[in-house]
Each structure stands twice: as C-alpha cells, then as structure tokens.
Amino acid sequence: MWGRALLAGLAGLILLYLILPMLVVVPLSFSGQSYLSFPPQSWSLKWYGTMADNPLWLEATINSLLIGIPTALISVAFGTLAALGIVRGNIPRAGLISAAMVAPMMMPHVILAIGLYPVMLELGLLRTHVAAIIGHSVIGIPLVFITVSAAVTGYNGALELAAMTMGANPWQTFWKVTFPMIRVGMLIGGILAFATSFDELMLSLFLTGAATRTLPRLIWEQLADYLTPTIAAVATLVFVFTLVLLAIVSLLQIRRGRAMAGQHG
C-alpha cells in the first residue's frame, strides 16, 4: 500500500515537472499586459486577436501543414516497408539494421541539419518545402518503423502463410491479411511523424527560408524581436493541437490493445 502511494506520488511529481512550462505559458497568453510577466496582473483575449490579424502566423501554419502532411505520408510508406522487410524478411543482422533505422531519432537534430544543409544546397532545394519534407522525413520514418514493427510482431505470421497457401498472391495477402493487422500502427506512426514535423525547429532553421518558414521557426524569430504575449497565444494553440494528436494516438493504442486481447482470447 505504501509502495503504491509512493509510486503514485513520484509519478505525479514527474508529470507536474513535465507540464510546468505549459502552466506558465497558457496563463501568459491571456495576459492583459503588453509584455511577458508571470503571474499576469490582468486578463484579456486581445493577443489571440493580434495573432489572427497577423498574416505571418497564418502563412507559417500553412507551411507547417504543407510540410507535415507529406512528411507523414512519406514516413508511413517507407517506415512500413522497412518494418515489414526487417521483421518478416528474416534478413541477417536484423537487430543492427533496426538500430540504424531508429538512429536518426536519437541523434541530435542539429547534427542532422548540418549534414542535410550542404546536400540540399548542392541539389538546389535549400529553403524550399521539399528540403524541409526530406529533412523531417528522416526523423519521421523511425517513428513509423517502431509502431509498425510492434504491430507486425503482435500477430502470428502464420496467417500470411495460410493466405498464400489458399492461393492468395503477395498483394492480396498484404491487403487482406497484413494491412488490417498493422493499419492502426501505421496510423499511429503517421500521426507521431506529423506531430514531430509540426513541432520541429532545428531542421526548419537550417532548411527553410522566409517564404517557407514553419510555425516553430516563426516563434523563434519573434522571440528575438517581439517578446509579447502573442507568442504565448501561439504556443498555447500549438500545445492544444499537439495534445489532441496525442489523445488520438492514445485512443488508437487502446483500441489496438483491445483488438489484440480479443485475438488472443
């Protein structure tokens, strides 16, 4: 009993530590003052109106979507293919290859940005949407690889063999057997890849320009020039959007867990 209470208290402290910055940022977005001061002395919604009246924020949001959606699609395609090839392919040194697949996710993004910068410059893609999509896909593919790999290992591969034994070709086997088993993992990985792209700053600083800057990059630039509660308002909306995406991921994981439990039952 005491152990459970101690564990619950420790988990609560860790959670509080993680969300503490947002407990400061969210109230600042409703401040009635023209500068960042915590706690706010008065309350107002004017900073959300200021944000809506500035076309730069809308343009940056559109750029983030134009980069994030293709990044998610590319990550799902390549991450799924890699997961199926490594988990079901019985290839030698699969563990080493899997480690290489997830390495970009653990590597500091500034190193990836420094490596991608001269490549994009040489290809003439620097400061374009394509450059950012390629860069963000490098960190998005490992996320899909992890979620799809977990989904593939969660069901019996004999189901695919049984389908092929009954006369199904490889495409029919994938579409009728494999895809229904892994589609939730693909969707979760795609959402995580999109959320990561939407919040990515370091790669955007190196690969985007004034016409293609994303929302995190614009926040970074505004921090240096205009330190007003408008930035807190934008950060609050980004936080809420990310929270919604994570809630969807959690619901999908619960659904997948129940489905797997039903299969084993």
N, C-alpha and C positions, 0 to 999 in steps of 0.2 A: 504493500500500500504506500509506504513512504517512498519506495523506489519509483513508483508510477507518478507520484506527486512531484518528486524531484525532476523526473524526466519531462513532465508537462511544463514545469516552471522554466526549465532550461530551454525547451522548445519555444516557449512564449517570449523569453528574452532574446533569443536569436531572431525570431520573427519581428519583434519590435525594433531590433537593430537594423534589420534589412529595410523596413518600411519607414524608418525615422526620417530620411530625407524627404519623402513624399508628405509626411506630416507637417513639414515646414513649407514645401513648395505650394501645396494646394491652398492653404490659407493665404499665402502671399499673392496668389492670383486674384483674390477677392479684396485686396487692399485698396483703400481709398487714397493712399498716398502716391506720389509720383516717383518714389524711389523704393528700393527693397529694404524693408525694415520689419523685423520679427520680434514680438507679435505685432500684427497690424493695429494701428490706432483707430482706424475707421474702415468701413466696408463699402465695396462698390463693384459693379459688373462692367465698369467702363473699359477695362483692359481687354475684355473679350470683344467688345465693340471696336476698340482700336485695332486689335488683331484682324478682325473681319474686314475692316476698311483698308488694310494694307495689302495690296495685290502681291507683294513679295511672298507672304505666307501661303497664299493660295497656289502660287506658282511652284513654290518649294514642295508643297503637299502633292501636287500633281506629278512633279518629278519623282518624288519618293514612290508614288504608285506605279509610274511608268518603269521604274527600275525594279521595284519589289515584286510585282506580279510576274514579269518574265523570269526574274531570278528564281521564284518559287517553282515555276513550270520547268525550267531547266534543271533545277536541283532535284525535283521529283523524277524526271526522266533518267538522269544519269545516276542518281543515288539508288533508284530502284534497280536499274540494270547492274550496277556494281554489287548490290546486296544479293541479288539472285545469282550472279556469276560466282561470287565468293562462297556463299553459303551452300548453294546447290551444285556448284561446279566441281567439287572435290579436287580443287587445284592444290598443288604443293605450296607449302609455306603460306597458307591462307591467313594464319594469325598475323604474320608480318605484313601482308598486304592490307589487312584490316587496320592495322596500326597506322600504316601510311595513309589510308583513306581518311582517318579521323585526325591526322596530324595538323592540318590547317586550322582545325577548330581550337586546338590547344596552343598554337603558335601565336605570339604577339602580332596583332594586326598591323602594327607599324612595319614589321619586317615584310609581311606580305605586300604592303603598299609600296615599300621601297623596291621590292622585286618586280612588281607589276608596272610601276611608273615608266621605266625605260622601254619596256616591251610595248606598252600602249602608245608611247611616244614614237617608237620606230614604226608601228603599224598605222600611225596617223589617226588613232582613235582617242587620244587623250582629250579629256574634258567633254566626252560625248556620253550619251546614255549607254551605248554599247560597252564602253570601257567599264562603267560602274556595274553593269549587269554581269560582265565577266568576273570582275573582282568580287562582287557579292556572292556569285555562284560558287566561288572557291570555298567560302565558309558556309554556304548553304547545303552543298552536296553532302558533307559529312553528317549533318543533322538528319537528312532523309535516309542516308545509309544506315544509321544507327536504328532509327524507328522501323524501317522495313526489314532489317536483319532480325530484329526482335520478333517481328510478325512472322517472318519465314520460319524461324526456329520454333515458333509456338505451335505449329501444326505438323502433322505427320506427312513426310514426303512420299509415303506410300500411296497417298491419294492421287498424286500426279501420275505415278506409275500405273495405278489401276485405270486411270482415264486413258492413258496411251495403250494399255493392254486391250481396252474395249474398242480401240480403233480411232481415238481422237488424235489429230495431228498436233504438233507443238503449239500452234496458235490457239486452237480450240482448248487445249489443255490449260494454257495460260489464262484465257478469257473466262472459261467456265469453272476452273478449279483454283488456280493460283491467285488470280486477281481478287475474287471475293474474299480470300483469306488475308490478303495484305492491303486492301484498299484503305482500311482505317489507318494503318501505319503510314501509308503514302500520304493520306490527307493530313495526319498529324505532322509528319515531316515537312510537308509543304507549308503549313501554317507557321511552323517554327522558322523555316527558311525565310518566309515573307517577313515575319516579325523581326528577325535578325537583320535583314536588309533594311527595313524601315527605320531601325534604330542605329544603324551603323554610321559612325562618324569618321574614323581614321581613314578608311579606304576612300570615303567620299571626299575628304580633304585633298587627297593626292590625285584622284581620278576624275573629279567633276570640276566644272567651271562655273562662271557667273550665270550662264544660261541653263545649266543642268544641275545646279546645286540642290541638294536634298534638304529636308526639314532639319535634321541634326546639324548639318553644316551651316544653315542659316541661323540656327540658335547659337552656334559657336561664334559666328561673326557678330551677331547682335550683342552677345555678352561683352565683346571688346569695345563696342561703340555706344550702345544704348541700353544701359542697365536699368530697365524699368520692369514693373510687374507684368508687362506684356509677355515677356519671356516665360514667366511663371505660368501665365494662362496657357501658352502654347505647350509647355511641358506638362501641364495638368491634362490637357486633351490627349497628348501622346500617351501619357500614363494610362488614362482610361481606355484608350483604344487597345493598347498592349494588354491590359488586364482582361478585356473582352476576348481577345485572341487566346490568352492563356486559359480562360474559363472554357472556351470551346474545346481546347486541347484536353483539358481535364475531363470534360463530359465524354469526349470520344474515347479516352483511355478507360473510363468506367464502363462504357458500352463494350469496348473490346474485351475487357476483363470478364464481363458477364457472358459474352459470347463464347470465350474460351472455356469458362467454367461449365457452360452448358454442353459444349462438345465433349469435355472430359467426363461430365456426368452421364 
